[in-house]
Amino acid sequence: MTVVEVAVRAHAALGEGPTWDARAGRLVWVDILGSRIHTYDPASGRRTASATEQHVGAAKPRAGGGLVVNLRDGVGLYGPPGPDGHAGPFRWLHREPVPGRRGNDAAVAPDGSLWCGTMRYDEAPGGGTLSRIAADGTVTPVLGDVSVSNGTGWSPDGRRVYYIDSPTRRIDVFDVGDDLLPVGRRPFATVEDGFPDGLTVDAEGCVWVALWDGGAVRRYTPDGVLDRVLELPVRRPTACAFGGPDLTDLYITTARTGLAAPHPMSGSLLVVPGAGKGLPQPEFAG
């Protein structure tokens, strides 16, 4: 039986993007619509919440300290946190405002670049993108004609990349080319109960995906075979990531938005202790 615990009781409108910051020993996650970056230290129980000026789709640790963030109008950088643990000074790395569009999920590739997705607020088909942002701010388009750009993750050997455009109800897989960009897109797994949202890849190369409106996290083997289902008490889990000092605890973000009667845990950060074994996540090189 799956043991699901509340790591942080919260009322996030749209909790997303959990990421283990190994250097700081804490989990970083965001409330997109609440314009907040949250941190949680499971050893001390310390929590912080830093406001952003725009809706924030993702926040990831930087090699130089601080965070890279995928905001409504582009990608920005926060400096190292101060003594209070809150985010440091902000500057834009790449600003590209598009009316009606915002940043969504993002992931750091093995080479330290940020792969950041966008989507329209009205979720119009083809209104989003997936781009690669280098440490110096150079932008390389990866995918266009995306609707709701979501989970992205790499196999342990870095030779495959998984990707979700949620309305397709698929997890797709690509090979990684010599230029580190994806080639040979093909279906990896199809989801019928709910919509695939955020994903993470574990040390065995299995893909874990949170199911929006599916109330569960699923694990697929590297061959795309479903081999585990974690049933959750909330309807809208959004993303998952392994954390803790040994990367064995699975953290899950959740949402309240759009629910007439949210579960008391909706909007909280959940954790399944000892769920598996994660991979260390690279830091953004900028």
N, C-alpha and C positions, 0 to 999 in steps of 0.2 A: 504494500500500500504506500502511495506517495505521501510523504510528510511535507506539507506546504506551510511555511511560517511567514509571518510578516516581519520583514527586516526593518522597514520604515513605514509607519502608518502615516499616510498622506492622503490628500484629496486632489491629486494632480488631474487636470482636465485631460491631458494627453501625455502621460508618462512614456518615455522612449529612451532608446539608445544606451542601455547599461554597458559600462566599460570598466574593467579592472585596471586601476592605475597602480602598477606594481611598485614603482618607486615611492609613492606616497602611502601605499598600503590602504587604499580606499577605493570605493566604487564611485564612479561619476555617472550621472544620468540626468535627463532633462525633462521638463514639462513644456512641450512645444507651445501650446496655446496659453500657458501661464507665463511664458517668457522667463523661465527660471532654469538655472544650472544647479543641480543638487549634488552633494557629496555625502558619503557615508563611510565611516571607519568602523568595521565590525569589531575590532579589538577594543576600542574605547567607547564605542557608541556615539562618537561625535558626529554631528551633522551640520552642514552648511547649506544655504540657499542663496544664490547670487542672481540678482535681476539682470536681464538683458534688455536692450532697448527695442529689440524686435523679436518676433517668434523665432525660436531656436530649435532646429531639427536634430542637431547632434553636437556633442562636445567630446573631444578626444585629447588625451595627453600629448604634449609636445616634448621633443628631445631636449630642447633648451629650457624647459620648465613652462608651466602655464598650460593653456588649452587652445586648440584650434576649434572653431565653431562654424557650423553651417546655418546661416541666418536667412532671414527673408530675402535680403538683397545681395547675398553673396557670402564669401568666406572671410572670417576675421580671426585675429589672434588676441588672446589674453595673456598678459605676462604672469610670472610666478605669483602665487597667492601671498597675501600679507600675513601678519601674525594671527589675524582673526580667521584665516583659512578661506576667505572669500577671494574671488577671481581678481587678478591684478589689472593693470591698465590695458585698454583696448586699442587696437588699430586694425584697419582693413588690410587684408592680403589681396583679395580680388572682389571688387564690387560690381555687380551687374544686375541692377533692379529691373524687374519685368512686372508690370502691373498685373495683379491677380495671381502671382506665382510666389512660392516660398521654397526655402530649402527643407529637405526632409532627411531621411536617414543618410548616414555616411560611414565609411570604414577606412582604416589605414592599411595600405597594401604593404607587402613585405619589404618593398624598397623605400618605405617612408612617405610615399605620396598619399594624398587624401582623395578617395573616390566619393564624390558627393552627389546626391540626387536632389532633384527638384520635382515639384508637382504644382498644379493649379489648385487654388482653394476650392474651386467647384469640381475638382477631380475630372475635368474634361479630358477625354481620350486624346493621347498624343501631346498633351500640354506640358509634359515634363521632360527631363534630361538626366543623363548620368555623365559626369565629367571627372577627369583626373587633374588634381591641382598639385603641382610640384612645390618644393620648399620655397622657391623664389617667386611663386605666384603664377607661373606659366600654366595655362589651361589647355588641356587636350580633350576634345570631345570624345566620349566613349560610345554613348548611345543617344539617339534622338527618338522622337515618336514614342516616348514613355508616358504612361498615365500616372501611376503612383509609384515612384521609385523607392524601393525599400531595401530589404536585407542584402548585404554583400559580404562574402567571406571567401578565404583561400584555403585550399587543401594544405595539409602539413608540409608537403614538399614544394608548395608554391606553384605547381604546374597547372592547377585548375582553379577557376574562380566561379563561385556560385552567385546567382543574382535573382532577385524577385521584383517583378512589376505586379503589384498585388491583384489588380482586376483580372489578370490572366489565370489566376488560381494555380500557377505553376512556380516551381523552383527550376530555373534553368542553369545549365552549366556550360562554361566555355573552357577552351584550352588557352593557356597564356602564351602569347607569341614572343618572338625574339625581342620585340620592342616593348614587352611587358603589357601590351594591350590584348584584349580578349578576341579570340577567333573561334569559329566553329560552334556557334550557339546551338543548343539542343535541349529538349526537355529532360530534366532529371527526375522530378516527381510532380504529381498532380494532386491538388487538395480539393476535396469536395465539401467538407464540413468547415465552413468559414473561409477566411482569406489569409494566405500566408503573408506574414509581416516581416519582423526582424529575424535574423538567423545568426547562429554561431557554429563554428566547426570545432570538434573536439580533437584530442590527441590521437584518436584512432581513425580520424578522417571522416567521422560521422557528422551529419548535418542536423542541427537542432533548430526548429522553426516554431515561432509563436503564431497562433492562429487567431486573428481578429474575428470576433463573432463565432469562434469555434471553441472557446473555453478550455484550451489545452496547448501544450507544447509537444511536438512530435520529434522523434529522432529517426533519421534515415541512414542506412549504411552507405558506404561509398558507391555501392551499386544501385542506389536509389530505392532500396527495399525498406519499408516501414518496419521498425523492430521495437519501438517503445513509444508509449503515449503517457504523458503526465497530465491527468485531469486536474483542472484548476477550479476554484470556487468563483472565479470572475469570468465574465463573458468576453471581455476584450483585453486579453494579454497582447502586448505589442512587440516585445523583443526579449531576448535572453542572452546571457553571457556568463561564463564561468569566472568566479572570483574567489577571494580568500588567499592566504599565503601559499597553499598547495593547489589552488585552482580546481577545487573539487565541488564547490558550492555553486549551484545554478541560480543566478539572480534573474528575476523576471519583472519587467515594468508593465504597468497596466493603465487603462484609461477609463474615465467616467463619461466623457463627452458623448452625447447622443443617446444616452440611456435614460429612460423615463424613471426607472427604479434601480439605481446602481447597487450592487452588492456592497456591504460595508468595507470590503477589502479593495473595491475598485478605486484606482488612483494611487494605491500603495505600491511600494517596492516589496516584492515577495522573494523568498529564497527556498530552494529545495536542497537541504544539506546533503553532501555526499552523493550528488546525482551522477557524477562522472569525473572526467579529467579533461580540463581545458588546455588550450594552447596559450603560451605567452603572446600578448598582443603588441605589435610594434608601435612605437611612438611616431607622431608626425615629425618629419625631419626639419621643419621650419621653426 
